[in-house]
């Protein structure tokens, strides 16, 4: 593991607060809980929740799911209800979570496959199936997983402190986004572009900003430790002018070395 257990717990707490705020900004009421490195999100507004998760740093992959009885027959029936006319080949992928129960993941997957073959005529292809049934097996239930989509990944926003952000050009905005992706909360030195408000709830309103104060105990008055921009002139030399606190100010230009093609791909991700 890259981080200690206490740090991972803190990262999880920050990610949950971010997801809650992102959903709130999009008009979705949700319930969240974390277990074993997985965050479960429950709510009624699927479209808004999906958009919130796609804009929440710290979220890598999201699997919509259907709760089922933990039996192969229940999973097979539910899978065929979602795909009533399968053709070609199929495979069952199962991953077990939590304490070991009646089933191992391999045996459960084999039994689901057998139950499917009792109902439809298909070939089994474990390498490149035309249809893949994905199952998360827990001690008390099974979850039939839907089509996976991805969040932005990165670190939960704010866990790496605050940086000032020069936002005078599109490349400045992309540079700021990259620092947000790396866990930094930005302090805009000019008006905040609307696109960045979609990625950090703290930028959306003063009320949200108060809820997402960065630093130890989320207190006020946290000094920025760097300045981010595509090209920075006259960068400050120190975080503080106090003689006893002379910390060098970092000059952050994260797009240095990027090709035009890579920048174009980043632009599509940020502004989509």
C-alpha positions as CSV (number, residue, x, y, z in Angstrom):
1,X,0.0,0.0,0.0
2,X,1.2,3.5,-0.8
3,X,-0.4,5.1,2.2
4,X,-0.7,4.0,5.9
5,X,-4.1,2.8,7.2
6,X,-4.9,6.1,9.0
7,X,-4.1,8.1,5.9
8,X,-6.3,5.8,3.8
9,X,-9.1,6.3,6.3
10,X,-8.7,10.1,6.0
11,X,-8.6,10.0,2.2
12,X,-11.8,7.9,2.3
13,X,-13.5,10.5,4.6
14,X,-12.6,13.3,2.3
15,X,-13.8,11.4,-0.8
16,X,-17.1,10.7,0.8
17,X,-17.6,14.4,1.8
18,X,-16.7,15.4,-1.8
19,X,-19.2,12.9,-3.4
20,X,-21.9,14.1,-1.0
21,X,-21.3,17.7,-2.0
22,X,-21.0,16.9,-5.7
23,X,-24.4,15.1,-5.6
24,X,-26.0,18.0,-3.5
25,X,-24.9,20.5,-6.1
26,X,-26.6,18.4,-8.8
27,X,-29.8,18.0,-6.8
28,X,-29.3,14.4,-5.7
29,X,-29.8,13.2,-2.2
30,X,-27.6,10.2,-1.4
31,X,-26.6,7.9,1.3
32,X,-22.9,6.7,1.4
33,X,-20.9,4.2,3.4
34,X,-17.5,2.8,3.1
35,X,-16.4,-0.8,3.6
36,X,-13.2,-2.5,2.7
37,X,-12.0,0.2,0.4
38,X,-15.3,0.4,-1.5
39,X,-17.7,3.3,-1.2
40,X,-21.4,2.5,-1.7
41,X,-23.6,5.2,-3.0
42,X,-27.4,5.0,-2.8
43,X,-29.9,7.5,-4.3
44,X,-32.8,7.9,-6.7
45,X,-31.3,10.4,-9.3
46,X,-29.0,8.0,-11.2
47,X,-28.1,10.6,-13.9
48,X,-27.1,13.3,-11.4
49,X,-25.2,10.8,-9.2
50,X,-23.3,9.5,-12.2
51,X,-22.3,13.0,-13.2
52,X,-21.2,13.7,-9.6
53,X,-19.0,10.6,-9.5
54,X,-17.4,11.4,-12.8
55,X,-16.4,14.8,-11.3
56,X,-15.1,13.6,-7.9
57,X,-11.4,13.4,-7.5
58,X,-10.3,10.2,-5.7
59,X,-13.0,8.1,-7.6
60,X,-11.4,5.8,-10.1
61,X,-14.0,3.3,-11.2
62,X,-17.8,3.0,-10.6
63,X,-19.9,-0.2,-11.0
64,X,-23.7,0.3,-10.9
65,X,-25.2,-2.8,-9.3
66,X,-28.4,-4.7,-8.5
67,X,-28.7,-6.4,-5.1
68,X,-29.7,-10.1,-5.2
69,X,-29.9,-13.2,-3.1
70,X,-26.5,-14.8,-2.9
71,X,-27.4,-17.8,-5.1
72,X,-26.2,-18.7,-8.6
73,X,-29.8,-19.0,-9.8
74,X,-30.8,-15.5,-8.7
75,X,-27.8,-14.0,-10.4
76,X,-28.4,-16.0,-13.6
77,X,-32.1,-15.0,-13.8
78,X,-31.3,-11.3,-13.2
79,X,-28.5,-11.3,-15.8
80,X,-30.9,-12.8,-18.4
81,X,-33.5,-10.2,-17.5
82,X,-31.0,-7.5,-18.3
83,X,-29.9,-9.3,-21.5
84,X,-32.8,-11.5,-22.5
85,X,-31.4,-12.4,-26.0
86,X,-27.7,-13.1,-25.6
87,X,-25.8,-14.7,-28.5
88,X,-22.3,-16.0,-29.1
89,X,-20.2,-16.6,-26.1
90,X,-20.2,-15.6,-22.4
91,X,-18.2,-15.7,-19.3
92,X,-18.9,-15.1,-15.6
93,X,-16.4,-13.0,-13.5
94,X,-16.9,-13.2,-9.7
95,X,-15.0,-11.4,-7.0
96,X,-15.6,-12.3,-3.3
97,X,-15.7,-9.6,-0.7
98,X,-15.6,-9.9,3.1
99,X,-15.5,-13.1,5.1
100,X,-15.5,-16.4,3.4
101,X,-18.9,-17.9,3.3
102,X,-20.5,-20.9,1.5
103,X,-19.0,-20.1,-1.8
104,X,-15.6,-19.4,-3.3
105,X,-15.5,-17.0,-6.2
106,X,-14.6,-19.6,-8.7
107,X,-17.2,-22.1,-7.7
108,X,-19.9,-19.4,-7.6
109,X,-18.9,-18.2,-11.1
110,X,-19.1,-21.8,-12.4
111,X,-22.5,-22.3,-10.9
112,X,-23.8,-19.1,-12.3
113,X,-22.6,-20.1,-15.7
114,X,-24.2,-23.5,-15.4
115,X,-27.5,-21.9,-14.4
116,X,-27.3,-19.6,-17.5
117,X,-26.7,-22.6,-19.8
118,X,-29.8,-24.3,-18.4
119,X,-31.8,-21.4,-19.8
120,X,-30.1,-20.3,-23.0
121,X,-27.8,-21.9,-25.5
122,X,-24.4,-20.1,-25.5
123,X,-20.7,-21.0,-25.8
124,X,-18.3,-20.4,-22.9
125,X,-15.3,-18.2,-23.7
126,X,-13.3,-17.1,-20.8
127,X,-10.8,-15.1,-22.9
128,X,-12.9,-12.9,-25.1
129,X,-16.6,-13.4,-24.4
130,X,-19.3,-11.6,-26.3
131,X,-21.2,-11.2,-23.0
132,X,-19.6,-10.8,-19.6
133,X,-21.5,-11.3,-16.4
134,X,-19.8,-9.6,-13.5
135,X,-20.7,-10.4,-9.9
136,X,-19.5,-9.1,-6.5
137,X,-20.2,-11.8,-3.9
138,X,-20.7,-10.7,-0.3
139,X,-21.5,-12.9,2.7
140,X,-25.1,-11.8,2.8
141,X,-25.9,-10.9,-0.8
142,X,-24.7,-10.9,-4.4
143,X,-24.4,-7.8,-6.6
144,X,-24.9,-8.1,-10.3
145,X,-22.6,-5.3,-11.7
146,X,-23.6,-3.1,-14.6
147,X,-21.6,-1.2,-17.1
148,X,-18.5,0.3,-15.4
149,X,-17.7,4.0,-15.9
150,X,-14.7,5.9,-14.6
151,X,-14.2,8.9,-12.4
152,X,-11.2,11.2,-12.7
153,X,-9.0,9.2,-10.3
154,X,-6.2,11.1,-8.6
155,X,-6.1,12.0,-4.9
156,X,-9.1,13.4,-3.0
157,X,-9.1,17.1,-3.4
158,X,-7.6,19.1,-0.5
159,X,-5.5,16.4,1.0
160,X,-2.3,18.0,-0.3
161,X,-3.0,21.5,0.9
162,X,-3.7,24.7,-1.0
163,X,-2.0,26.3,-4.0
164,X,-2.7,29.7,-5.6
165,X,-3.9,29.5,-9.2
166,X,-3.2,31.8,-12.1
167,X,-6.3,31.4,-14.3
168,X,-5.7,33.8,-17.2
169,X,-5.8,31.3,-20.1
170,X,-7.1,27.9,-21.0
171,X,-3.7,26.4,-20.4
172,X,-3.7,27.9,-16.9
173,X,-7.0,26.2,-16.2
174,X,-5.7,22.8,-17.4
175,X,-2.6,23.3,-15.2
176,X,-4.8,24.1,-12.2
177,X,-6.9,21.0,-12.9
178,X,-3.8,18.8,-12.9
179,X,-2.9,20.1,-9.4
180,X,-6.5,19.4,-8.2
181,X,-6.1,15.9,-9.6
182,X,-3.0,15.6,-7.4
183,X,-4.9,16.4,-4.3
184,X,-4.5,20.2,-4.1
185,X,-7.2,22.7,-3.5
186,X,-6.7,25.8,-5.6
187,X,-7.1,29.4,-4.4
188,X,-8.0,31.3,-7.6
189,X,-6.2,34.7,-8.0
190,X,-8.9,35.9,-10.4
191,X,-12.5,34.9,-11.2
192,X,-13.1,31.2,-11.0
193,X,-13.9,29.6,-14.4
194,X,-17.3,27.8,-14.4
195,X,-15.6,24.6,-15.6
196,X,-13.5,24.3,-12.4
197,X,-16.5,24.7,-10.2
198,X,-17.8,21.4,-11.6
199,X,-14.7,19.7,-10.2
200,X,-14.4,21.1,-6.7
201,X,-17.5,21.9,-4.6
202,X,-15.5,24.4,-2.6
203,X,-15.3,26.6,-5.7
204,X,-19.0,26.5,-6.3
205,X,-20.2,28.9,-3.5
206,X,-18.9,30.6,-0.4
207,X,-21.0,28.2,1.7
208,X,-19.3,25.2,0.1
209,X,-15.9,26.9,0.6
210,X,-16.5,27.1,4.4
211,X,-17.5,23.4,4.4
212,X,-14.3,22.4,2.6
213,X,-11.6,24.4,4.4
214,X,-8.3,22.6,3.8
215,X,-5.5,21.9,6.2
216,X,-5.3,20.5,9.7
217,X,-8.8,20.4,11.3
218,X,-10.1,22.3,8.2
219,X,-9.2,25.6,9.9
220,X,-9.0,29.0,8.3
221,X,-5.8,30.8,7.3
222,X,-3.9,28.0,5.6
223,X,-1.1,29.4,3.6
224,X,-0.7,28.4,-0.1
225,X,2.5,26.5,-0.6
226,X,2.7,27.1,-4.4
227,X,1.5,28.9,-7.4
228,X,0.3,27.0,-10.4
229,X,0.0,28.3,-14.0
230,X,1.0,27.4,-17.5
231,X,3.7,30.1,-17.6
232,X,4.4,32.1,-14.4
233,X,6.2,35.4,-14.2
234,X,7.2,37.3,-11.0
235,X,6.4,34.3,-8.8
236,X,6.5,35.1,-5.1
237,X,9.7,33.8,-3.4
238,X,8.3,32.9,0.0
239,X,5.0,31.7,1.5
240,X,5.5,34.0,4.5
241,X,7.5,37.2,5.0
242,X,8.0,36.5,8.7
243,X,11.7,36.1,9.5
244,X,11.1,32.9,11.5
245,X,8.9,31.4,8.7
246,X,10.7,31.6,5.4
247,X,9.3,28.7,3.3
248,X,10.1,28.7,-0.4
249,X,7.1,29.2,-2.7
250,X,6.8,26.4,-5.2
251,X,6.5,27.3,-8.9
252,X,4.2,24.7,-10.4
253,X,4.0,24.3,-14.2
254,X,2.6,20.8,-14.6
255,X,2.1,21.0,-18.4
256,X,5.8,21.3,-19.0
257,X,6.8,18.5,-21.4
258,X,3.3,17.7,-22.5
259,X,2.7,17.2,-26.3
260,X,0.0,19.0,-28.2
261,X,-1.9,15.7,-28.5
262,X,-1.7,15.0,-24.8
263,X,-2.9,18.5,-24.0
264,X,-5.8,18.0,-26.5
265,X,-6.8,14.8,-24.7
266,X,-6.7,16.6,-21.3
267,X,-8.8,19.4,-22.7
268,X,-11.5,16.9,-23.7
269,X,-11.5,15.4,-20.2
270,X,-11.6,18.7,-18.3
271,X,-14.2,20.5,-20.5
272,X,-16.4,17.6,-21.3
